[in-house]
């Protein structure tokens, strides 16, 4: 023992520590007008906290209908005021582009607006007759519609020949959304980028959407797989849209035929209508769910159903044209019974309608933890929290006191949720039957968590009866 002379101090770890909870933003995988932002942001998870960051990365928060990330940023930040959101753009300007051959354009007072959206400014070729106009001779900016405005130093110009390349969102395919891992560089693409989010931002996605592509059966299936176990570990849910050109009467058969049935997925029908704008319902529902979560301290125990979804109504597509879809409650309930969430108009406004995951259907599972959206989300939320807060305990000596400490910490976490009304009850136990000697001697230990989920009051019934005894008041 070292010789000591004087006064000393030291610290020991607190025996009972609190729980860390990771932020759980929504993730959108889609198409962005990166010509107006960071042209290099391809297959990369980008955390967007402010409109300024949206501008720098993806050209802003204006609703450009061909670009699903623009519509998502517009919905989250403008309509719902929700942040943060993580965006993954798969549009690659080197592949997803088209060339606009040079054409004559009239110039007025040295200014001109080009109507094409997605212009790649580095590709601009501008000529006054045979004389090329150099970049130093003009300035440019993109307006809120994504259109390029040019201003020339020479205000005497009247006509110019202008040619350029521009982004072509129509060339983005489901294979770009699905993505994969490059065999040579090991770079992740598309849905595989989900696995980089926790390492990059220490966040665990709440829901994942792929607007404009999730209706495809292959995308839907892979979206479910990648979202339910992000990085093979963290649990999230995905939201998918049924094709909006399918009539109401064919929806249930289509869902079954295409096997749109899964406990980790929420299935929607219809596209939101807001004035002249149309917003895919997976975007609206993701924003609504994040808004409800935010009002509850980030805990996803409350259903989004029967809450104002901030649109005027929904539509479907008939012969290429949007047609209003005015579902009554009985029609919407039939969809709900078959695991489809929709939008209806009620006395309290235009609302999301449906509490069930896509696994819900007659003859299917009746397990409430899988059929109810808030139940499934709470199971994932709690599982993520438990794994996150026991990471440091892996490979530590598992003494009796350590096992009890883990049990006590988690019980306090569950008790906190109960006291806030976010669980009906919860407890953790270390069961002898689940921890045989052969497992423990091989370093494997299990704790059993019992949860009482707060279920939505989906059906409230009042039974009225005429009580003849009240007539006795006349006697």
Rosetta blueprint (number, residue, H / E / L):
1 X L
2 X L
3 X L
4 X L
5 X L
6 X L
7 X L
8 X L
9 X L
10 X L
11 X L
12 X L
13 X L
14 X L
15 X L
16 X L
17 X L
18 X L
19 X L
20 X L
21 X L
22 X L
23 X L
24 X L
25 X L
26 X E
27 X E
28 X E
29 X E
30 X E
31 X L
32 X L
33 X L
34 X H
35 X H
36 X H
37 X L
38 X L
39 X L
40 X L
41 X L
42 X L
43 X L
44 X L
45 X E
46 X E
47 X E
48 X E
49 X L
50 X L
51 X H
52 X H
53 X H
54 X H
55 X H
56 X H
57 X H
58 X H
59 X L
60 X L
61 X L
62 X L
63 X L
64 X L
65 X L
66 X L
67 X L
68 X H
69 X H
70 X H
71 X H
72 X H
73 X H
74 X H
75 X H
76 X H
77 X H
78 X H
79 X H
80 X L
81 X L
82 X L
83 X L
84 X L
85 X E
86 X E
87 X E
88 X E
89 X E
90 X L
91 X L
92 X L
93 X L
94 X L
95 X L
96 X L
97 X E
98 X E
99 X E
100 X E
101 X E
102 X E
103 X E
104 X E
105 X E
106 X E
107 X L
108 X E
109 X L
110 X L
111 X E
112 X E
113 X E
114 X E
115 X E
116 X E
117 X E
118 X L
119 X E
120 X L
121 X H
122 X H
123 X H
124 X L
125 X E
126 X E
127 X E
128 X E
129 X L
130 X L
131 X E
132 X E
133 X L
134 X L
135 X H
136 X H
137 X H
138 X E
139 X E
140 X E
141 X E
142 X E
143 X L
144 X L
145 X L
146 X L
147 X E
148 X E
149 X E
150 X E
151 X E
152 X E
153 X L
154 X L
155 X L
156 X L
157 X L
158 X L
159 X E
160 X E
161 X E
162 X E
163 X E
164 X E
165 X E
166 X E
167 X E
168 X L
169 X H
170 X H
171 X H
172 X L
173 X L
174 X H
175 X H
176 X H
177 X H
178 X H
179 X L
180 X E
181 X E
182 X L
183 X L
184 X L
185 X L
186 X L
187 X L
188 X E
189 X E
190 X H
191 X H
192 X H
193 X H
194 X H
195 X H
196 X H
197 X H
198 X H
199 X H
200 X H
201 X H
202 X L
203 X L
204 X L
205 X L
206 X L
207 X E
208 X E
209 X E
210 X L
211 X L
212 X L
213 X L
214 X L
215 X L
216 X L
217 X H
218 X H
219 X H
220 X H
221 X H
222 X H
223 X H
224 X H
225 X H
226 X H
227 X H
228 X H
229 X L
230 X E
231 X L
232 X L
233 X L
234 X E
235 X L
236 X L
237 X E
238 X E
239 X E
240 X E
241 X E
242 X L
243 X L
244 X L
245 X L
246 X L
247 X L
248 X H
249 X H
250 X H
251 X H
252 X H
253 X H
254 X H
255 X H
256 X H
257 X H
258 X L
259 X L
260 X L
261 X L
262 X L
263 X L
264 X L
265 X E
266 X E
267 X E
268 X E
269 X L
270 X L
271 X E
272 X E
273 X E
274 X E
275 X L
276 X L
277 X E
278 X E
279 X E
280 X E
281 X H
282 X H
283 X H
284 X H
285 X H
286 X H
287 X H
288 X H
289 X H
290 X H
291 X H
292 X H
293 X H
294 X H
295 X H
296 X L
297 X L
298 X L
299 X L
300 X L
301 X L
302 X L
303 X L
304 X L
305 X L
306 X L
307 X L
308 X E
309 X L
310 X L
311 X L
312 X L
313 X E
314 X E
315 X E
316 X E
317 X E
318 X E
319 X L
320 X L
321 X E
322 X E
323 X E
324 X E
325 X E
326 X L
327 X L
328 X L
329 X H
330 X H
331 X H
332 X H
333 X H
334 X H
335 X H
336 X H
337 X H
338 X L
339 X L
340 X L
341 X E
342 X E
343 X E
344 X E
345 X E
346 X E
347 X L
348 X L
349 X E
350 X E
351 X E
352 X E
353 X E
354 X L
355 X L
356 X E
357 X L
358 X L
359 X L
360 X L
361 X L
362 X L
363 X L
364 X L
365 X L
366 X L
367 X L
368 X H
369 X H
370 X H
371 X H
372 X E
373 X H
374 X H
375 X H
376 X H
377 X H
378 X H
379 X H
380 X H
381 X H
382 X H
383 X H
384 X H
385 X H
386 X H
387 X H
388 X H
389 X H
390 X L
391 X H
392 X H
393 X H
394 X L
395 X L
396 X L
397 X L
398 X L
399 X L
400 X H
401 X H
402 X H
403 X H
404 X H
405 X H
406 X H
407 X H
408 X H
409 X H
410 X H
411 X H
412 X H
413 X H
414 X H
415 X H
416 X H
417 X H
418 X H
419 X H
420 X L
421 X L
422 X L
423 X E
424 X E
425 X E
426 X E
427 X E
428 X E
429 X E
430 X L
431 X L
432 X H
433 X H
434 X H
435 X L
436 X L
437 X H
438 X H
439 X H
440 X H
441 X L
442 X L
443 X L
444 X L
445 X L
446 X L
447 X L
448 X E
449 X E
450 X E
451 X E
452 X E
453 X E
454 X L
455 X L
456 X L
457 X L
458 X L
459 X L
460 X L
461 X L
462 X L
463 X L
464 X L
465 X L
466 X L
467 X L
468 X H
469 X H
470 X H
471 X H
472 X H
473 X H
474 X H
475 X L
